Amino acid sequence: MIYTVTFEITGCYEDSNGDYTYKKSLQEVDFEAKSLNKLFELLDKQETIDSVDDSGAIDASKFDDLFETIIEYVLIVDSKGKEVYRDKSYNVKE
Protein backbone atom coordinates (compact mmCIF):
# COMPACT_ATOMS: atom_id res chain seq x y z
CA MET A 1 0.00 0.00 0.00
CA ILE A 2 1.13 3.55 -0.68
CA TYR A 3 1.12 5.96 2.24
CA THR A 4 1.59 9.71 1.99
CA VAL A 5 3.59 10.99 4.94
CA THR A 6 3.65 14.67 5.83
CA PHE A 7 6.86 15.73 7.52
CA GLU A 8 7.21 18.92 9.54
CA ILE A 9 10.73 20.24 9.15
CA THR A 10 12.01 22.87 11.57
CA GLY A 11 15.22 24.80 11.16
CA CYS A 12 16.44 26.13 14.52
CA TYR A 13 18.73 29.14 14.47
CA GLU A 14 20.77 30.59 17.33
CA ASP A 15 21.84 34.22 17.15
CA SER A 16 24.84 35.82 18.86
CA ASN A 17 22.72 36.53 21.96
CA GLY A 18 21.83 32.88 22.38
CA ASP A 19 18.22 33.47 21.28
CA TYR A 20 16.52 30.95 19.00
CA THR A 21 14.34 31.51 15.95
CA TYR A 22 12.60 28.84 13.91
CA LYS A 23 11.61 28.33 10.29
CA LYS A 24 9.12 25.55 9.57
CA SER A 25 8.04 23.83 6.39
CA LEU A 26 5.97 20.80 5.42
CA GLN A 27 6.88 18.14 2.92
CA GLU A 28 4.80 15.21 1.66
CA VAL A 29 6.57 11.99 0.67
CA ASP A 30 5.04 8.75 -0.62
CA PHE A 31 6.20 5.44 0.83
CA GLU A 32 5.25 1.89 -0.01
CA ALA A 33 4.75 -0.50 2.91
CA LYS A 34 2.79 -3.71 3.51
CA SER A 35 1.15 -2.29 6.63
CA LEU A 36 1.09 0.77 8.85
CA ASN A 37 3.34 -1.02 11.35
CA LYS A 38 5.89 -1.69 8.58
CA LEU A 39 5.72 1.97 7.61
CA PHE A 40 6.46 3.02 11.19
CA GLU A 41 9.47 0.67 11.17
CA LEU A 42 10.68 2.36 7.99
CA LEU A 43 10.11 5.84 9.43
CA ASP A 44 12.11 4.92 12.54
CA LYS A 45 15.22 4.34 10.44
CA GLN A 46 17.68 7.22 10.41
CA GLU A 47 18.39 6.80 6.70
CA THR A 48 14.69 7.38 5.95
CA ILE A 49 14.68 10.63 7.91
CA ASP A 50 17.99 11.63 6.32
CA SER A 51 16.41 11.22 2.86
CA VAL A 52 13.79 13.92 3.55
CA ASP A 53 14.58 17.20 1.80
CA ASP A 54 15.01 19.77 4.58
CA SER A 55 15.83 22.71 2.31
CA GLY A 56 12.40 24.31 2.88
CA ALA A 57 13.35 24.97 6.51
CA ILE A 58 16.84 26.25 5.75
CA ASP A 59 17.25 30.01 5.56
CA ALA A 60 20.35 30.51 3.42
CA SER A 61 20.92 33.98 4.85
CA LYS A 62 21.16 32.50 8.36
CA PHE A 63 22.91 29.25 7.47
CA ASP A 64 25.90 30.00 9.71
CA ASP A 65 23.48 30.34 12.66
CA LEU A 66 21.76 27.00 11.99
CA PHE A 67 21.75 25.12 15.29
CA GLU A 68 19.75 22.05 14.31
CA THR A 69 17.18 20.71 11.88
CA ILE A 70 14.29 18.67 13.26
CA ILE A 71 12.32 16.34 10.99
CA GLU A 72 9.15 14.73 12.34
CA TYR A 73 6.34 12.86 10.64
CA VAL A 74 3.08 14.49 11.65
CA LEU A 75 0.42 13.03 9.34
CA ILE A 76 -0.03 9.78 7.42
CA VAL A 77 -2.75 9.17 4.84
CA ASP A 78 -3.28 5.81 3.13
CA SER A 79 -3.82 5.31 -0.62
CA LYS A 80 -7.59 5.56 -0.14
CA GLY A 81 -7.24 9.04 1.36
CA LYS A 82 -7.96 7.91 4.93
CA GLU A 83 -6.00 9.59 7.69
CA VAL A 84 -4.35 6.75 9.61
CA TYR A 85 -2.03 8.75 11.86
CA ARG A 86 -1.88 12.31 13.16
CA ASP A 87 0.62 13.54 15.71
CA LYS A 88 -1.29 15.04 18.63
CA SER A 89 0.67 18.29 18.31
CA TYR A 90 -0.17 18.68 14.60
CA ASN A 91 -3.35 20.71 14.37
CA VAL A 92 -3.43 21.78 10.72
CA LYS A 93 -6.69 20.70 9.09
CA GLU A 94 -6.58 19.52 5.51
Backbone as a ProteinNet text record, in pm:
[ID]
protein_1_A
[PRIMARY]
MIYTVTFEITGCYEDSNGDYTYKKSLQEVDFEAKSLNKLFELLDKQETIDSVDDSGAIDASKFDDLFETIIEYVLIVDSKGKEVYRDKSYNVKE
[TERTIARY]
84.7	0	89.4	41.6	113.1	57.8	147.4	112.1	177.9	103.4	159.2	188.1	314.3	359.1	391.9	333.3	365.3	468	580.2	686.5	682.2	701.4	720.9	870.2	929.4	1072.9	1095	1175	1200.8	1350.2	1384.8	1522.4	1533	1625	1644.1	1773.2	1760.8	1873.5	1904.4	2033.6	2077.5	2156.3	2111.7	2184.4	2296.7	2368.1	2484.4	2446.9	2318.9	2271.8	2224.7	2230.7	2182.8	2032.7	1965.8	1821.9	1797.5	1685.7	1652.2	1537	1544.8	1434.4	1413.3	1294.6	1259.8	1197.7	1226.3	1161	1107.1	975.7	912.5	864.7	861.8	803.9	744.9	658	597.2	639.7	656.3	688	612.9	548.8	479.9	567.4	578.3	657.1	575	573.2	503.5	597.5	545.4	619.8	532.2	596.3	524.6	559.1	454.7	475	358	383.5	279.4	172.8	210.2	115.4	160.8	72.9	109.2	223.8	223.2	334.1	467	466.3	589.4	633.4	537.1	571.6	638.4	583.6	645.7	788.5	810.9	947.1	1039.8	988.9	1067.7	1096.7	994.8	1011	1102.9	1121.1	1210.5	1357.6	1384.4	1522.5	1582.4	1701.4	1767.8	1787	1816.3	1839	1711.3	1594.9	1468.7	1453.8	1477.4	1468.2	1573.2	1691.9	1798.7	1765.1	1676.3	1641.4	1538.4	1478.5	1378.8	1449.3	1399.2	1457.7	1423.5	1524.1	1501.5	1526.3	1545.9	1583.2	1474.4	1347.1	1240.1	1248.9	1321.2	1335.1	1471.8	1549.6	1683.6	1679.7	1716	1725.4	1871	1897	2035.4	2105.6	2029.6	2092.4	2133.9	2081.8	2115.6	2186.1	2236.4	2291.3	2399.4	2482.2	2589.6	2534.8	2410.2	2348.1	2263.2	2258.6	2175.9	2227.2	2140.5	2175.2	2138.9	2017.5	1974.6	1855.8	1835.4	1718.2	1642.4	1513.4	1428.6	1330.1	1323.9	1231.7	1143	1011.5	914.8	800.2	755.1	634.4	514.2	420.1	308	173	168.3	42	70	-14.1	-3.3	-142.4	-149.3	-274.6	-250.2	-346	-328.1	-370.8	-354.6	-381.5	-528.8	-616.4	-759.4	-797.6	-698.5	-723.5	-765.8	-757.5	-796.5	-677.8	-703	-600.2	-582.4	-461.3	-434.8	-343.8	-285.8	-202.8	-198.1	-209.4	-188.2	-120.9	-5.7	62.3	-29	-37.6	-129.4	-95.6	28.9	67.2	41.2	5.4	-16.8	-164.5	-194.5	-334.6	-378.3	-302.7	-342.7	-449.4	-559.9	-668.5	-648.8	-670.5	-657.8	-783.1
-117.2	0	123.7	227.1	354.5	443.3	502.4	596.4	730.8	836.8	971.2	1023	1052.9	1098.5	1246.8	1325.1	1467	1485.4	1543.5	1573.5	1722.5	1754.2	1892.5	1908.2	2001.6	2024.2	2160.6	2163.3	2287.2	2315.7	2432.5	2480.2	2568.6	2537.1	2613.2	2694.4	2823.4	2914.2	2982.1	2992.2	3058.7	3183.2	3298	3421.5	3444.4	3553.4	3581.5	3605.7	3633.9	3653.2	3523	3415.2	3287.6	3268.9	3359	3346.6	3257.7	3186.6	3095.5	3149.4	3126.5	3151	3023.1	3008.7	2884.2	2913.3	2828.6	2832.7	2693.3	2684.8	2555	2540	2415.4	2383.2	2243.3	2213	2080.3	2017.4	1886.5	1813.8	1681.5	1648.9	1520.6	1425.7	1301.2	1199	1070.4	1003.3	875.2	760.2	664.7	543.7	422.8	314.9	189.2	97.5	41.3	-50.2	-148.8	-268.5	-371.3	-340.1	-262.9	-228.5	-99.3	-44.2	77.3	49.9	-67.1	-101.9	-108.1	-163	-168.9	-28.2	59.1	197	264.1	243.8	302.1	250.4	122.5	66.7	139.1	165.4	236.4	379.1	445.5	584.4	597.3	489.7	491.8	478	449.1	433.7	570	592.5	722	753.6	652.4	679.7	728.2	687.7	738.3	886.3	922.4	1063.3	1145.9	1091.5	1163	1188	1106.9	1121.9	1232.4	1285.9	1391.9	1523.4	1592.4	1719.9	1827.1	1876.7	1976.7	2119.6	2138.5	2271.1	2376.3	2334.7	2431	2499	2439.1	2497.1	2560.4	2566.6	2624.7	2766.1	2861.2	3000.7	3025.9	3038.6	3051.4	3172.6	3278.7	3398.1	3379.6	3276.7	3250	3114.9	3060.3	2925	2909.2	3009.6	3000.4	2993	3037.2	3034.3	2909.5	2820.3	2699.8	2612.7	2590.9	2512.1	2365.9	2342.5	2205.1	2205.4	2092.8	2070.7	1952.8	1972	1867	1821.7	1691.2	1634.5	1534.6	1559.9	1473	1441	1315.5	1286	1322.9	1396.3	1449.3	1400.7	1347.3	1302.9	1191.7	1087.5	978.1	951.1	944.8	916.7	795.7	699.2	580.6	610.5	511.3	531.4	555.6	529.6	555.5	694.7	769.5	903.9	909.5	795.7	790.8	829.5	921	958.6	843.4	789.3	674.5	709.9	828.8	874.7	1026.6	1086.5	1231	1251.7	1319.5	1354.4	1447.7	1424.5	1503.7	1652.8	1687.7	1828.8	1894.7	1815	1868.4	1902.3	2031.1	2071.1	2138.6	2122.9	2178.2	2087.9	2146.7	2069.6	2072.6	1960.4	1951.7	2005.4
0	0	0	-65.5	-68.4	42.8	118.2	223.6	192.1	212.8	199.1	339.1	363.3	494.5	484.9	574.2	583.4	694	656.9	752.2	784.6	911.6	954	978.2	906.2	915.3	980	1083.8	1157.3	1158	1106.4	1116.1	1239.4	1327.8	1452	1438.5	1462.9	1447.4	1579.8	1609.8	1732.6	1694.4	1746	1715	1816.1	1799.9	1885.5	2030.8	2058.1	2196.1	2260.6	2185.1	2237.8	2223.9	2151	2127.5	2005.8	2008	1899.6	1816.4	1685.6	1594.6	1514.4	1459.4	1391.4	1255.9	1160.3	1029.2	1003.6	977.2	957	813.6	768.1	638.5	646.5	552	541.7	410.7	413.3	291.6	292.4	180.2	165.6	84.9	133.6	66.5	64.5	-50.5	-61.8	-29.4	47.3	83.1	53.4	16.7	-0.8	116.1	178.3	291.1	293.8	344.8	351.2	455	557	663	729.4	810.9	884.6	980.6	1043.9	1134.7	1060.4	938.5	858.1	818.5	792.3	761	880.3	999.9	1119.4	1137.4	1109.2	1117.4	1019.9	899.2	798.8	843.4	899.1	942.7	1063.6	1138.2	1254.1	1216.3	1089.2	1044.5	1012.8	1061.1	1041.1	893.3	812.1	669.9	600.3	651.3	595.4	627.5	751.4	791.2	718.1	702.2	632.2	485.4	427.6	286.4	261.9	368.5	355.4	323.5	222.1	180.3	283.3	353.1	457.9	410.5	281.5	231.1	252.8	265.1	288.2	423.7	516.1	650.5	671.3	565.4	574.5	516.8	597.8	555.8	518.3	389.1	341.7	401.6	429.4	485	630.5	695.6	835.9	852.5	741.9	747.2	853.2	871.6	971.2	1113.4	1134	1266.3	1287.9	1187.2	1198.6	1313.3	1411.3	1529.1	1507.9	1455.3	1431.3	1337.5	1271.9	1188.1	1245.8	1269.4	1326.4	1219.8	1197.3	1098.6	1170.6	1166.3	1234.1	1139.1	1141.5	1064.1	1150.3	1088.7	1165	1114.5	991.8	933.8	834.7	839.1	742.3	686.9	553.7	483.8	395.4	396.9	312.8	168.4	80.5	-62	-92.1	3.4	-14	37.3	86.6	136.3	282.7	351.4	493	580.7	672.7	769.2	867	874.2	961.3	1078.7	1074.8	1186.4	1183.2	1299.3	1315.8	1450.1	1447.9	1571.2	1650.7	1779.7	1862.6	1864.4	1832.9	1831.1	1695.6	1596.1	1460.3	1446.3	1437.2	1436.6	1307.7	1199.9	1071.9	1011.6	972.8	909.2	758.7	697.9	551	485.7
[MASK]
++++++++++++++++++++++++++++++++++++++++++++++++++++++++++++++++++++++++++++++++++++++++++++++

